[in-house]
Amino acid sequence: MQTIRGRKRASSPNTTLPHSTSTGSNNNISTAGNNFAIRRSAASRSSNTNNIKTAIMIIALCSMVFGSFYLSYGVVMKSMNVHQPLQFENKGDVNTAAKEDGATVIQPTKKDTITKPPQTQEEPAPVNSDKCAFRSYPKSRLYGLHDKSQPNFLSSDATYIRGELPVILNPLEKDDMSMSGNDIDSSSSGSSSNMEQSTPVKPCFDTTSWETLLDQSTKTNRLPFTDGHNPSIVSLASNPYEQQGTNHSNNNDNQHVRLDPKHISPLTSAFPSYPLNNLFLAVTIFGNGQCKFGLSDQEVIDYNFSAYNDPPDGKRTIIAVMTPPTSLEEDDTEQQQHGPFQILGQTTLLLERDVKYGTKKQRGKFIEAQSNPQGGYTRIHQEFDDPRFFFHEGRLWVLYRNGPLFGYQDQIHNPVHFERVVTNEEGGGGGGEFVAYVKASETVRVCCGRNIALISEEVRVVDDGNVNSDGGKAEVEWLPSGGLKALTWVDPVTVVDVDLGDVTNMLQNRRQLSAVDEEVVGDGSVMQADVDVRGTSTHRRLGSAKKPKSNIHGTNGYLVPLPSSGELLGIAHFHRPEHRKESNYALHGHHYTHAFFTIARQHRSESGGDVGNASFKLKRISNEFLFRALSVPIGEKESPNDGDVIQFASGLDVYGSDVDGKLVLSYGINDCEGAVLTISMKKLQQMLIEVEPGQEVVDLMRKAKSEER
């Protein structure tokens, strides 16, 4: 007998269910049908109950969602209304807000009207896209001065001058002075007042003649590949050490000339609106740079950096004429329209190919001499890497490196020449162009220090007992030029003579040089410094000195005389760790700190009475410092109280009295852009601390003191 199961029957498409009213001879079938109907009815009731429960749950869930949305919308709208600036209808009633589009009038309490500024002021700062303003960088490009956890090379493995942790040289007024190092100048508490320091300015060079800023893929302008890194900026005054705008009774001081105006006369005619003594000159390299180092492809886009991966049109060096740090003539409208350190004109530094340029050491790599069909010699832009200015015999010189042609241990020096270019657009003798170039025949090589600084001016105090602190009016004597000297190492202090060969005679007599050194290619064009400079037992080479030494290195290219004390002022740097291997921080050195230092010849009693023949010794040195970071990372509201991971102070000059004048500092940021600022000489003098006789920098290095940052 066939047994029919209701559930299987219902699922079979070929089975016909009997009607419940049917009669048949088979009771079993009828009973089975009834049983199936009963079971289906129960299942149907159960299914309906479940459906009702599900519907109730869906309705409840929707109610919760819509309710939450309604409440959130109300809170947000209320918050927006409360934080928006209020527009008052009645000036006499500060609690009456204007109605807009029939909206409910908000009656703020006193607390609403006197508390925080509007919410819009707290929003993150936008990423900078102005090439004349300081760039934005990710937080990874910061030094991390106040980080609680620092790498070992900054903490357990590090030593610092006198064991003092670095501080910020130029903190902002809003900075926490306990973190910025207000002990630099307790009288100002790190204030950024005009009396102590100026706001950093970015030299804004024009790169459009050699690179295109338009990104074709996005049809938007990007920032340049670099903005010129590690600038060197100096005064063009004939004697910048005298008090600006005052007369001195010391005739000897007035007779001193650092830069003879006749050698830069083309600049006088190119910029007649400014007295030459008020102008400044900058030199900087547009090279490989590290603007994008460590950035992801997305960060390059977010920070609006260049799409180039190499310097457009090769490396080049730019020279620019700049306005003074302050306007000296209040009634001079021409000067008033420019801010401090603004570029008035610029040109690419060229090499005149009057003889072969390069050395045989570089496997025959050199540049041949080439005449110009129109007369003279051709000029080309060349790799003048890490350029810095110095002065000698009344002329402006530039020192640099050119690794491909001269190797990477030699520093190269040339006097700079200028020519006036009159353009068709000029009228009435106003603001034209100029050309700057060096001659291959006037090239000098010096080996093998690290960032060598030149010495050409020396001054001594005639009577130490007459020195006073109110104006530096002690009688001083400018020593006759004893030739060009080089500070090849800061630790230990190592000063050597530089043999210019016949370059000096040629500059005076304008005649060709004769061959001097068989290592020099061609007509003796590249002059070699004398043997002592190239490394004898008195010259410290990398890794060869047995005496312990610190890892301090020179930075600026010229030691500036301080007439009030008879010292020479320089700036030096550390980078930690000491090696220059590529890392997650940079291609080469990183985590730079700087220190001011002075050297001077020994006292007469120590040198047998002949100061001119006495050796140079370390006299004073400051503790270490950083420059205030100017970058605002994405998501931040302002620049953090920190330094940059790469900072290199390549320019140093004194403008006015070394007692109450200004110190002009120019430096590079992240191998990408430059900055220039001034600090008061008073502040500098307070930072410099005298060392014991015979002490070198290494004798001052200590583990960092345990103190809160």
Secondary structure, 3 states (H helix, E strand, C coil): CCCCCHHHHHCCCCCCCCCCCCCCCCHHHHHHHHHHHHHHHHHHHHHHHHHHHHHHHHHHHHHHHHHHHHHHHHHHHHHHHHHCCCCECCCCCCCCECCCCCCCCCCCCHHHHHCCCCHHHHCCCCCCCCCCCCCCCCHHHECCCCCCCCCHHHCCCCEEECCCCCEECCCCCCCCHHHHCHHHCCCCCCCCCCCCECCCECCCCCCCCCCCCEECCCCEECCCCCCCEEEEEEECCCCCCCCCCCCCCCHHHHHCCCCCHHHHHHHHHHCCCCCHHHCEEEEEEECCCCCCCCCCHHHHHHCCCCCCCCCCCCCEEEEEEECCCCCCCCCCHHHHCCCCCCEEEEEECEEECCCCEEEHHHCCCEECCCECCCCCECEEECCCEEEEEEEECCEEEEEEECHHHHCCCCEEEEECEEEEECCCCCCCCCCCEEEEEEEHHHEEEECCCCCCEEECCCEEECCHHHCCCCCCCCCEEECCCCCCEEEEECCCCEEEECCCCCHHHHHHHCCCCCCCCCCECCCCCEEECCCCCCCCCCCCCCCCCCCCCCCCEECCCECEEECCCCEEEEEEEEECCCCCCCCCCCCCCCCEEEEEEEEEECCHHHHCCCHHHCCEEEEEECCCEECCCCCCCCCCCCCCCCCECCEEEEEEEEECCCCCCEEEEEEEECCCEEEEEEEEHHHHHHHCEECCCCCCHHHHEEECCCCCC
